Amino acid sequence: MKIDEHVPLSSHTTVGTGGPALAFARPASLAELEQALAWAAERGLAVATIGLGSNLLAADEGVAALVLRLDGELAAAEARDGLLLAGGGAPNAVCLHRARAAGLGGFEFACAIPGTAGGGVWMNAGAYGSDWSEIVARAFVVTAEGSGWLTPQELGLSYRHSELRHGQVVALVEYRLAARPEREIKAIVADLQAQRKATQPTNKRTFGSVFKNPDHELGAGAMLEACGLKGHRIGGALISPRHANFIENAGGATTADCLALIEEARRCAGERFGVDLRHEVELLGPIVLTG
Ligand SMILES: Cc1cc2nc3c(=O)[nH]c(=O)nc-3n(C[C@H](O)[C@H](O)[C@H](O)COP(=O)(O)OP(=O)(O)OC[C@H]3O[C@@H](n4cnc5c(N)ncnc54)[C@H](O)[C@@H]3O)c2cc1C
């Protein structure tokens, strides 16, 4: 397995920002993953695993770590005995396709979540009232010190959160789904995708929701819209005119532009609603945000 140096993370995030990773590798099997972790441990280098970078802001100045993106058999998925077994790097679109072909339902809610199985576990991603904690039977987590299967309870899954820490790699995910005819799955997915298209920016470079929804009658997007922030721009980063809880790369955006916009949005929501919005987007590298 090749380990590259100074790989720009802007090519590995959906928003298209981020500086270089000191080292970058794409392990394609459990054996290669173990080799990569041992390589980093020998050098005292931190390890961070990314999926499709769809909820990620990486520091413009770069990330002093070995960044892993799972590949090969660690990015594949197959249905077996009523279960769906996915590599941590398997895109949700591939998992949905395999589940549908096997007549397994329950994964439809993830049809518009453009991430991977591992990213879904880390974030406990969710939509339309369902989330990963409801479909994950167990996940195989690998570290430099050893590996093992963890249950959703052991992963500490709660609203858009897990207890996983960098250095713990979600290498495999076993989903427990339910028998459902393929045509029903298709109809559910078509309906959810139409809902998504009607309310969110679908053809822009974004990193998904900026903030978690607070415990308040208004969601984060409605609050920021009420603050008049739709269309507000700093550098190349723009609060989506479509949905205020999204930031778009309107051209040449940097991570610093996105962070400045996040701080500004947080300040406005705090002043107007007395609410301390917490960011949902994950941060990689030397980045400090107040919320
Ligand atoms: C247009 C759009 C719509 C979205 N809609 C939704 C939505 O409806 N609901 C929702 O919850 N999210 C949504 N998101 C956000 C995002 O898609 C999810 O959070 C997704 O689960 C992130 O997966 P990823 O593979 O891209 O992870 P990344 O963004 O690459 O990483 C996210 C975090 O997970 C960690 N990670 C990733 N893979 C692994 C692994 N294998 N092992 C260990 N750690 C890992 C990373 O280190 C990072 O901390 C949306 C994003 C976009 C761009």
The ligand as an SDF file (V2000), in Angstrom:
LIG
                    3D

 53 58  0  0  0  0  0  0  0  0999 V2000
  -25.8450   17.5910    0.5500 C   0  0  0  0  0  0  0  0  0  0  0  0
  -25.6340   16.9290    1.9030 C   0  0  0  0  0  0  0  0  0  0  0  0
  -26.7190   16.4310    2.6010 C   0  0  0  0  0  0  0  0  0  0  0  0
  -26.5400   15.8220    3.8460 C   0  0  0  0  0  0  0  0  0  0  0  0
  -27.6280   15.3480    4.5070 N   0  0  0  0  0  0  0  0  0  0  0  0
  -27.4670   14.7690    5.7120 C   0  0  0  0  0  0  0  0  0  0  0  0
  -28.6020   14.2450    6.4300 C   0  0  0  0  0  0  0  0  0  0  0  0
  -29.7430   14.2970    5.9910 O   0  0  0  0  0  0  0  0  0  0  0  0
  -28.3760   13.6660    7.6430 N   0  0  0  0  0  0  0  0  0  0  0  0
  -27.1270   13.5670    8.1750 C   0  0  0  0  0  0  0  0  0  0  0  0
  -26.9880   13.0170    9.2800 O   0  0  0  0  0  0  0  0  0  0  0  0
  -26.0430   14.0480    7.5210 N   0  0  0  0  0  0  0  0  0  0  0  0
  -26.1780   14.6340    6.3100 C   0  0  0  0  0  0  0  0  0  0  0  0
  -25.0850   15.1200    5.6530 N   0  0  0  0  0  0  0  0  0  0  0  0
  -23.7580   15.0490    6.2980 C   0  0  0  0  0  0  0  0  0  0  0  0
  -22.9480   13.7930    5.9650 C   0  0  0  0  0  0  0  0  0  0  0  0
  -23.2980   13.2660    4.6900 O   0  0  0  0  0  0  0  0  0  0  0  0
  -23.0990   12.7070    7.0260 C   0  0  0  0  0  0  0  0  0  0  0  0
  -22.7130   13.1430    8.2970 O   0  0  0  0  0  0  0  0  0  0  0  0
  -22.2900   11.4580    6.6600 C   0  0  0  0  0  0  0  0  0  0  0  0
  -22.6200   10.4070    7.5290 O   0  0  0  0  0  0  0  0  0  0  0  0
  -20.7800   11.7010    6.7310 C   0  0  0  0  0  0  0  0  0  0  0  0
  -20.1610   10.5790    6.1390 O   0  0  0  0  0  0  0  0  0  0  0  0
  -18.7490   10.6690    5.4220 P   0  0  0  0  0  0  0  0  0  0  0  0
  -18.3780    9.3040    5.0460 O   0  0  0  0  0  0  0  0  0  0  0  0
  -18.7590   11.6700    4.3210 O   0  0  0  0  0  0  0  0  0  0  0  0
  -17.8330   11.1650    6.6240 O   0  0  0  0  0  0  0  0  0  0  0  0
  -16.7810   12.3370    6.6090 P   0  0  0  0  0  0  0  0  0  0  0  0
  -17.4770   13.6430    6.3820 O   0  0  0  0  0  0  0  0  0  0  0  0
  -15.6520   11.9840    5.7150 O   0  0  0  0  0  0  0  0  0  0  0  0
  -16.2950   12.2760    8.1180 O   0  0  0  0  0  0  0  0  0  0  0  0
  -17.1680   12.6480    9.1840 C   0  0  0  0  0  0  0  0  0  0  0  0
  -16.5300   12.1730   10.5000 C   0  0  0  0  0  0  0  0  0  0  0  0
  -16.5140   10.7530   10.5110 O   0  0  0  0  0  0  0  0  0  0  0  0
  -15.1910   10.2530   10.6800 C   0  0  0  0  0  0  0  0  0  0  0  0
  -15.0960    9.0320    9.8580 N   0  0  0  0  0  0  0  0  0  0  0  0
  -15.5190    8.8700    8.5830 C   0  0  0  0  0  0  0  0  0  0  0  0
  -15.3370    7.5980    8.2010 N   0  0  0  0  0  0  0  0  0  0  0  0
  -14.7750    6.9480    9.2470 C   0  0  0  0  0  0  0  0  0  0  0  0
  -14.3510    5.5900    9.4810 C   0  0  0  0  0  0  0  0  0  0  0  0
  -14.4720    4.6480    8.5490 N   0  0  0  0  0  0  0  0  0  0  0  0
  -13.8150    5.2890   10.6930 N   0  0  0  0  0  0  0  0  0  0  0  0
  -13.7000    6.2390   11.6510 C   0  0  0  0  0  0  0  0  0  0  0  0
  -14.0720    7.5160   11.4880 N   0  0  0  0  0  0  0  0  0  0  0  0
  -14.6130    7.8670   10.3090 C   0  0  0  0  0  0  0  0  0  0  0  0
  -14.2840   11.3740   10.2000 C   0  0  0  0  0  0  0  0  0  0  0  0
  -13.0200   11.3420   10.8240 O   0  0  0  0  0  0  0  0  0  0  0  0
  -15.0800   12.6130   10.6370 C   0  0  0  0  0  0  0  0  0  0  0  0
  -14.8130   12.9120   11.9890 O   0  0  0  0  0  0  0  0  0  0  0  0
  -25.2370   15.7290    4.4000 C   0  0  0  0  0  0  0  0  0  0  0  0
  -24.1350   16.2180    3.6850 C   0  0  0  0  0  0  0  0  0  0  0  0
  -24.3200   16.8200    2.4520 C   0  0  0  0  0  0  0  0  0  0  0  0
  -23.1080   17.3430    1.7010 C   0  0  0  0  0  0  0  0  0  0  0  0
  1  2  1  0
  2  3  1  0
  2 52  2  0
  3  4  2  0
  4  5  1  0
  4 50  1  0
  5  6  2  0
  6  7  1  0
  6 13  1  0
  7  8  2  0
  7  9  1  0
  9 10  1  0
 10 11  2  0
 10 12  1  0
 12 13  2  0
 13 14  1  0
 14 15  1  0
 14 50  1  0
 15 16  1  0
 16 17  1  0
 16 18  1  0
 18 19  1  0
 18 20  1  0
 20 21  1  0
 20 22  1  0
 22 23  1  0
 23 24  1  0
 24 25  2  0
 24 26  1  0
 24 27  1  0
 27 28  1  0
 28 29  2  0
 28 30  1  0
 28 31  1  0
 31 32  1  0
 32 33  1  0
 33 34  1  0
 33 48  1  0
 34 35  1  0
 35 36  1  0
 35 46  1  0
 36 37  1  0
 36 45  1  0
 37 38  2  0
 38 39  1  0
 39 40  1  0
 39 45  2  0
 40 41  1  0
 40 42  2  0
 42 43  1  0
 43 44  2  0
 44 45  1  0
 46 47  1  0
 46 48  1  0
 48 49  1  0
 50 51  2  0
 51 52  1  0
 52 53  1  0
M  END
$$$$
